Amino acid sequence: MTTSLAVWWMEHVVGYLSVDQSGDLSFIYDGDWLDRAEARPVSQSLPLRRESFSRSECRAFFEGLLPEERQREAIAQALGISEANEFKLLAELGGDVAGAISLWPEGMAPPRPSSAHVSKPLDEDELATLIENLPKRPMLAGQEGIRLSLAGAQGKLPVVLDKEGSLALPAPGQPSTHILKPPIDRFNGTTENEAFCLSLASAMGLSTALAQLRYVREKPYLLVERYDRLETSFDVSARIHQEDFCQALGLPSSKKYAGEGGPGLRDCFNLVRRVTTRPAANVLRLLDAVIFNVLIGNCDAHGKNFSLLYRGFKTELAPLYDLLSTIQYPDLSDRFAMRVGGEVRLEDIGKRSWTVLAEVTGISEPFIRKRVQELSALAAQQNEAVAEGILRDGGKEEYLAPLTITIAHRTQSLSQRV
């Protein structure tokens, strides 16, 4: 039985994740990695050092690479292992994860990516069947040659988009380039919703993951370009490192909500101010994200829905992702994942909220009020055009019309509460 996984950063071994007989995890950096001039930590919560990290120190980062909640339950069931056995889950799924790393049994090197080492494209029937089977077998867990993982509670799958626009499953060692997101079964129009919110943010000048609404056999899915991948001259992608805020703060995915011990906005702004290369610019980008989520009515902006991106030795706030107007769905909580301006609920945002937000973020109150006005105006200006673009891509008007009404109402409402 495997008791140690080598953690690879591209072609270098960074360290080793091990499990003892009692099931406790530990992580230690490889000595050769520590001696390299380009050595960097895998996480803000795991600084470079020669001593090993205990379970309590390393679990949050590595557990944070795995799917969550029902997705993890279904994967564990498909693999015939306990969902609490995080080491075994990483051993089964860790070939392609978020960021620059991958996990392989000690002594086994990941296949080197090359243009000759890729999977064949999926035809329409294969793609439709794959999407249909995802709820029963998330991440295609247990399928021979497939070792894929992404954090999150909703169904998704890492895939490769080739030059001809066809999708394929990553070959062993091949980095995925995109994330395929089918609709959420319990709610109508989530694909159009996320496509609209991401497109609106981009149209307003915010940095977002690029997404495209697609169809297979008349069923929609969202194809999201991975911002933690970089195309190379080999027609395959290189990995760029990233981690979400929970991982960076040493918090497990079970604590992604502020009300359950997770990060609040003060923690998030302090993190960005402390670790990014250009803190002033990145703090303002995070402020824009907070205001945008209020504008669209996204109450699910928790600690795993913000990330840090590491480009060489530069650290920045990652593009926005997982944007959804959650107020379209009455069954979803109307409570903020993190208090905004001291308020728990969207409807309670008022003029005093911006005073509190200024104190929490360390940004001047007049600037925040001005930025709320500016982003409200931009959202109102781009609202209809963005919806029309999604309609042209095949989105359904019955799902887009309520979104445009929401944006029109919320931009007017917020402008009156500044």
C-alpha positions as CSV (number, residue, x, y, z in Angstrom):
1,M,0.0,0.0,0.0
2,T,1.3,3.5,-0.9
3,T,2.2,5.5,2.2
4,S,4.0,8.4,0.5
5,L,3.2,10.6,-2.4
6,A,5.8,12.7,-4.2
7,V,4.6,16.2,-4.8
8,W,5.8,17.4,-8.2
9,W,6.1,21.0,-9.4
10,M,6.4,20.5,-13.1
11,E,9.5,18.3,-13.5
12,H,10.8,18.8,-10.0
13,V,10.0,16.9,-6.8
14,V,8.9,19.6,-4.2
15,G,8.4,17.2,-1.3
16,Y,6.5,14.2,0.1
17,L,3.1,13.8,1.5
18,S,3.0,10.8,3.8
19,V,0.5,8.9,6.0
20,D,1.4,6.8,9.1
21,Q,-0.4,3.7,10.4
22,S,-2.9,5.9,12.4
23,G,-3.8,7.8,9.3
24,D,-2.1,11.0,10.2
25,L,-0.7,13.1,7.3
26,S,2.6,14.8,7.2
27,F,4.5,16.8,4.6
28,I,8.2,17.6,4.2
29,Y,10.0,19.6,1.5
30,D,12.6,17.8,-0.5
31,G,16.1,18.9,0.3
32,D,17.1,19.4,-3.3
33,W,14.1,21.6,-3.9
34,L,15.0,23.7,-0.9
35,D,18.5,24.2,-2.3
36,R,17.2,25.4,-5.7
37,A,17.4,29.2,-6.3
38,E,13.8,29.1,-7.8
39,A,12.4,27.1,-4.8
40,R,9.0,28.4,-3.6
41,P,6.5,27.1,-1.1
42,V,3.4,25.2,-2.3
43,S,1.3,27.3,0.0
44,Q,1.4,30.5,2.1
45,S,0.5,28.1,5.0
46,L,3.5,25.9,4.3
47,P,6.6,28.1,4.2
48,L,9.9,26.7,3.0
49,R,11.7,24.8,5.8
50,R,13.6,21.6,6.4
51,E,11.4,20.4,9.3
52,S,8.3,18.3,8.5
53,F,4.7,19.7,8.8
54,S,2.2,17.9,11.0
55,R,-1.3,16.9,9.9
56,S,-2.7,20.1,11.5
57,E,-0.3,22.2,9.5
58,C,-0.5,20.5,6.1
59,R,-4.0,19.0,5.9
60,A,-5.8,22.2,4.8
61,F,-3.7,22.7,1.7
62,F,-3.8,19.1,0.5
63,E,-7.4,18.4,1.5
64,G,-8.3,21.6,-0.2
65,L,-7.3,20.1,-3.6
66,L,-10.2,17.6,-3.4
67,P,-13.8,17.9,-4.3
68,E,-16.2,18.6,-1.5
69,E,-19.5,17.5,0.1
70,R,-21.6,15.3,-2.2
71,Q,-19.0,15.1,-4.8
72,R,-16.4,13.7,-2.4
73,E,-19.0,11.3,-1.0
74,A,-19.8,10.0,-4.5
75,I,-16.1,9.6,-5.4
76,A,-15.4,7.7,-2.2
77,Q,-18.3,5.4,-2.9
78,A,-17.2,4.8,-6.5
79,L,-13.6,4.0,-5.3
80,G,-14.8,1.9,-2.3
81,I,-12.9,4.0,0.2
82,S,-13.8,6.2,3.1
83,E,-14.4,9.9,2.3
84,A,-12.4,10.7,5.3
85,N,-9.3,9.0,3.8
86,E,-7.9,12.1,2.2
87,F,-4.5,10.5,1.5
88,K,-6.1,7.7,-0.5
89,L,-8.3,10.1,-2.4
90,L,-5.3,12.2,-3.3
91,A,-3.4,9.0,-4.4
92,E,-6.4,8.2,-6.7
93,L,-7.1,11.7,-8.0
94,G,-4.0,13.8,-7.7
95,G,-2.5,13.5,-11.2
96,D,-4.1,16.8,-12.3
97,V,-5.1,19.3,-9.6
98,A,-5.4,23.1,-9.1
99,G,-2.1,24.9,-9.5
100,A,1.4,23.8,-10.6
101,I,1.7,20.6,-8.6
102,S,0.7,17.0,-9.1
103,L,0.9,14.0,-6.8
104,W,2.4,10.6,-7.8
105,P,3.4,7.5,-5.8
106,E,6.9,7.8,-4.6
107,G,9.4,6.4,-7.1
108,M,7.0,7.1,-10.0
109,A,7.6,10.2,-12.2
110,P,4.7,11.8,-14.1
111,P,4.9,11.3,-17.9
112,R,6.4,14.3,-19.5
113,P,3.8,16.3,-21.5
114,S,4.4,16.3,-25.3
115,S,2.3,16.9,-28.4
116,A,2.5,13.1,-29.0
117,H,1.2,12.3,-25.5
118,V,-2.4,13.4,-25.7
119,S,-5.8,11.8,-25.6
120,K,-8.1,11.5,-28.6
121,P,-11.0,14.0,-28.9
122,L,-14.4,13.0,-27.6
123,D,-17.2,12.7,-30.2
124,E,-20.6,14.1,-29.4
125,D,-22.0,10.8,-28.1
126,E,-19.0,10.2,-25.9
127,L,-19.2,13.7,-24.5
128,A,-22.9,13.5,-23.8
129,T,-22.5,10.2,-22.0
130,L,-19.6,11.5,-20.0
131,I,-21.6,14.5,-18.8
132,E,-24.6,12.3,-18.0
133,N,-22.5,10.0,-15.9
134,L,-20.7,12.7,-13.9
135,P,-23.2,12.8,-11.0
136,K,-22.7,9.1,-10.4
137,R,-18.9,9.1,-10.9
138,P,-17.5,12.7,-10.3
139,M,-14.0,13.3,-11.8
140,L,-14.5,9.9,-13.5
141,A,-13.0,8.4,-10.4
142,G,-11.8,4.9,-10.9
143,Q,-11.6,5.0,-14.7
144,E,-8.3,3.6,-15.8
145,G,-5.7,6.2,-16.5
146,I,-7.8,9.1,-15.2
147,R,-6.5,10.9,-12.1
148,L,-8.2,14.3,-11.9
149,S,-9.3,16.5,-9.0
150,L,-10.8,20.0,-8.5
151,A,-12.1,21.6,-5.3
152,G,-15.8,22.5,-5.1
153,A,-19.2,21.1,-4.2
154,Q,-20.6,21.2,-7.7
155,G,-20.1,18.8,-10.5
156,K,-17.2,19.7,-12.9
157,L,-14.5,17.9,-14.9
158,P,-11.0,19.0,-16.1
159,V,-10.7,18.6,-19.8
160,V,-8.3,19.5,-22.7
161,L,-9.5,21.8,-25.6
162,D,-7.5,21.1,-28.7
163,K,-6.7,23.5,-31.6
164,E,-9.8,22.4,-33.5
165,G,-12.1,23.1,-30.6
166,S,-12.7,19.5,-29.6
167,L,-12.6,18.3,-26.1
168,A,-10.6,15.4,-24.7
169,L,-9.7,13.9,-21.4
170,P,-6.2,14.6,-20.2
171,A,-3.7,11.8,-20.9
172,P,-1.5,10.8,-17.8
173,G,0.8,13.7,-17.0
174,Q,-1.0,16.1,-19.4
175,P,-2.3,19.3,-17.8
176,S,-6.0,20.0,-18.4
177,T,-6.7,23.3,-20.1
178,H,-10.4,23.9,-19.3
179,I,-13.1,23.0,-16.8
180,L,-16.4,21.5,-18.0
181,K,-19.3,22.5,-15.8
182,P,-22.7,20.9,-16.4
183,P,-25.9,22.5,-15.0
184,I,-26.7,22.1,-11.4
185,D,-29.6,19.6,-11.4
186,R,-31.5,21.2,-8.5
187,F,-31.7,24.7,-10.0
188,N,-32.8,26.0,-13.4
189,G,-30.5,27.9,-15.7
190,T,-27.3,27.8,-13.7
191,T,-25.2,27.5,-16.9
192,E,-26.7,30.7,-18.3
193,N,-26.5,32.4,-14.9
194,E,-22.8,31.8,-14.5
195,A,-22.0,32.6,-18.1
196,F,-23.9,35.9,-17.7
197,C,-22.2,36.8,-14.4
198,L,-18.7,36.1,-15.7
199,S,-19.4,37.9,-19.0
200,L,-20.8,40.9,-17.2
201,A,-17.8,41.2,-14.8
202,S,-15.5,41.0,-17.8
203,A,-17.4,43.6,-19.7
204,M,-17.1,45.9,-16.7
205,G,-13.3,45.5,-16.7
206,L,-12.9,43.0,-13.9
207,S,-10.4,40.1,-14.4
208,T,-12.4,36.9,-14.8
209,A,-11.9,33.3,-16.0
210,L,-13.0,33.1,-19.6
211,A,-16.1,31.0,-20.2
212,Q,-18.1,29.8,-23.1
213,L,-21.7,28.5,-23.2
214,R,-21.7,25.3,-25.2
215,Y,-24.2,22.5,-26.1
216,V,-24.0,18.8,-26.7
217,R,-27.1,16.9,-27.8
218,E,-29.1,20.1,-27.0
219,K,-27.9,20.0,-23.4
220,P,-25.9,23.0,-22.1
221,Y,-22.6,23.1,-20.3
222,L,-20.1,25.8,-19.4
223,L,-16.5,25.5,-20.7
224,V,-14.2,27.6,-18.5
225,E,-10.6,28.3,-19.5
226,R,-8.2,27.5,-16.7
227,Y,-6.2,30.6,-15.6
228,D,-3.7,28.3,-13.9
229,R,-2.5,26.9,-17.3
230,L,-0.2,28.4,-19.9
231,E,0.0,27.2,-23.5
232,T,3.5,26.2,-24.6
233,S,5.2,25.5,-27.9
234,F,4.5,21.8,-27.5
235,D,0.7,22.3,-28.1
236,V,0.2,21.3,-24.4
237,S,-0.2,23.5,-21.4
238,A,2.2,24.2,-18.5
239,R,0.9,24.5,-15.0
240,I,0.9,27.8,-13.1
241,H,0.6,27.6,-9.3
242,Q,-2.4,28.9,-7.4
243,E,-4.2,28.2,-4.2
244,D,-7.5,29.4,-2.8
245,F,-7.8,31.7,0.3
246,C,-8.7,28.8,2.6
247,Q,-5.6,26.9,1.6
248,A,-3.4,30.0,2.0
249,L,-4.8,30.7,5.5
250,G,-4.5,27.1,6.6
251,L,-8.2,26.4,6.8
252,P,-9.9,23.2,5.5
253,S,-12.7,23.3,3.0
254,S,-15.2,22.5,5.8
255,K,-14.5,26.1,7.1
256,K,-15.0,28.0,3.9
257,Y,-17.9,30.0,5.3
258,A,-17.1,32.8,7.8
259,G,-20.0,31.7,10.0
260,E,-18.4,28.2,10.4
261,G,-14.9,29.4,11.3
262,G,-13.8,30.5,7.8
263,P,-12.3,33.7,6.6
264,G,-14.1,37.0,6.7
265,L,-13.5,40.0,4.5
266,R,-10.9,41.4,7.0
267,D,-8.9,38.2,6.7
268,C,-9.1,38.2,2.9
269,F,-8.0,41.8,2.6
270,N,-5.2,41.3,5.1
271,L,-4.0,38.3,3.2
272,V,-3.9,40.1,-0.1
273,R,-2.2,43.1,1.4
274,R,0.4,40.9,3.1
275,V,1.4,38.4,0.3
276,T,0.7,40.0,-3.1
277,T,3.5,41.6,-5.1
278,R,1.5,44.8,-5.8
279,P,-0.8,45.0,-2.7
280,A,-2.4,48.3,-3.5
281,A,-3.6,47.2,-6.9
282,N,-4.7,43.7,-5.7
283,V,-6.6,45.1,-2.8
284,L,-8.6,47.3,-5.1
285,R,-9.3,44.3,-7.4
286,L,-10.6,42.4,-4.4
287,L,-12.8,45.4,-3.4
288,D,-14.3,45.4,-7.0
289,A,-15.1,41.7,-6.5
290,V,-16.9,42.3,-3.3
291,I,-19.0,45.1,-4.8
292,F,-19.7,43.0,-7.9
293,N,-21.0,40.1,-5.8
294,V,-23.3,42.5,-4.0
295,L,-24.5,43.9,-7.4
296,I,-25.4,40.5,-8.9
297,G,-26.7,39.1,-5.6
298,N,-24.1,36.4,-5.1
299,C,-24.3,35.3,-1.4
300,D,-21.9,32.3,-1.9
301,A,-18.6,34.2,-2.2
302,H,-16.8,32.1,0.4
303,G,-13.1,31.5,1.1
304,K,-12.6,28.9,-1.6
305,N,-14.1,31.2,-4.3
306,F,-11.1,33.6,-4.1
307,S,-7.6,32.5,-5.0
308,L,-4.0,33.6,-5.3
309,L,-2.1,33.1,-8.5
310,Y,1.7,32.7,-8.6
311,R,3.4,33.8,-11.8
312,G,7.1,33.1,-11.2
313,F,7.9,35.0,-8.0
314,K,5.0,37.4,-8.5
315,T,1.8,36.9,-6.4
316,E,-1.5,38.3,-7.5
317,L,-5.2,37.9,-6.9
318,A,-6.5,35.3,-9.4
319,P,-9.2,36.1,-11.9
320,L,-12.7,35.8,-10.6
321,Y,-14.5,32.5,-11.0
322,D,-17.6,30.6,-9.8
323,L,-19.8,33.8,-10.1
324,L,-23.5,33.1,-9.7
325,S,-26.5,35.3,-8.9
326,T,-27.7,33.1,-6.1
327,I,-30.7,35.2,-5.3
328,Q,-32.3,33.7,-8.4
329,Y,-32.9,30.6,-6.3
330,P,-35.2,30.9,-3.3
331,D,-33.9,27.6,-1.9
332,L,-30.4,28.9,-1.5
333,S,-29.4,30.8,1.6
334,D,-29.8,34.6,1.5
335,R,-27.0,35.0,4.1
336,F,-23.6,36.3,2.9
337,A,-20.8,33.7,3.0
338,M,-18.8,36.6,4.6
339,R,-20.4,39.7,6.2
340,V,-20.3,42.7,3.9
341,G,-20.2,46.0,5.6
342,G,-21.2,44.3,8.8
343,E,-24.4,42.9,7.3
344,V,-25.4,39.3,7.1
345,R,-28.1,39.6,4.4
346,L,-28.1,41.3,1.0
347,E,-31.3,43.2,1.7
348,D,-29.7,44.9,4.7
349,I,-26.9,46.7,2.8
350,G,-27.4,50.4,3.4
351,K,-25.5,53.6,3.6
352,R,-23.8,52.7,6.9
353,S,-22.5,49.5,5.3
354,W,-19.9,51.3,3.3
355,T,-18.5,53.0,6.5
356,V,-18.1,49.6,8.1
357,L,-16.6,48.1,4.9
358,A,-14.0,50.9,4.8
359,E,-12.9,50.0,8.4
360,V,-12.8,46.3,7.5
361,T,-10.8,46.7,4.3
362,G,-8.6,49.6,5.2
363,I,-9.8,51.5,2.1
364,S,-11.0,55.1,2.3
365,E,-14.8,55.4,2.7
366,P,-15.1,58.1,-0.1
367,F,-13.3,55.8,-2.5
368,I,-15.5,52.9,-1.7
369,R,-18.7,54.9,-2.2
370,K,-17.4,56.3,-5.5
371,R,-16.5,52.8,-6.7
372,V,-19.9,51.4,-5.8
373,Q,-21.4,54.2,-8.0
374,E,-19.0,53.5,-10.8
375,L,-19.5,49.8,-10.9
376,S,-23.3,50.2,-10.6
377,A,-23.2,52.4,-13.6
378,L,-21.0,50.0,-15.6
379,A,-23.3,47.1,-14.7
380,A,-26.4,49.0,-15.8
381,Q,-24.7,50.0,-19.0
382,Q,-23.5,46.5,-20.0
383,N,-26.5,44.5,-18.7
384,E,-28.6,44.1,-21.8
385,A,-25.6,43.7,-24.2
386,V,-24.2,40.9,-22.1
387,A,-27.5,39.1,-22.0
388,E,-27.9,39.4,-25.8
389,G,-24.4,37.9,-26.2
390,I,-25.4,34.9,-24.1
391,L,-28.7,34.6,-26.1
392,R,-26.6,34.4,-29.4
393,D,-24.6,31.6,-27.9
394,G,-27.8,29.6,-27.3
395,G,-28.8,30.7,-23.8
396,K,-32.5,30.6,-23.0
397,E,-34.3,33.9,-22.5
398,E,-36.4,32.5,-19.7
399,Y,-33.3,32.3,-17.6
400,L,-31.6,35.5,-18.8
401,A,-34.5,37.8,-18.5
402,P,-34.7,37.5,-14.7
403,L,-31.0,38.2,-14.5
404,T,-31.2,41.4,-16.4
405,I,-34.2,42.5,-14.3
406,T,-32.1,41.7,-11.1
407,I,-29.1,43.8,-12.4
408,A,-31.4,46.7,-13.3
409,H,-33.0,46.6,-9.9
410,R,-29.9,46.2,-7.9
411,T,-27.8,48.8,-9.7
412,Q,-30.6,51.4,-9.1
413,S,-31.0,50.2,-5.5
414,L,-27.3,50.3,-4.6
415,S,-26.9,53.8,-6.2
416,Q,-29.5,55.1,-3.8
417,R,-27.8,53.5,-0.8
418,V,-24.4,55.0,-1.2
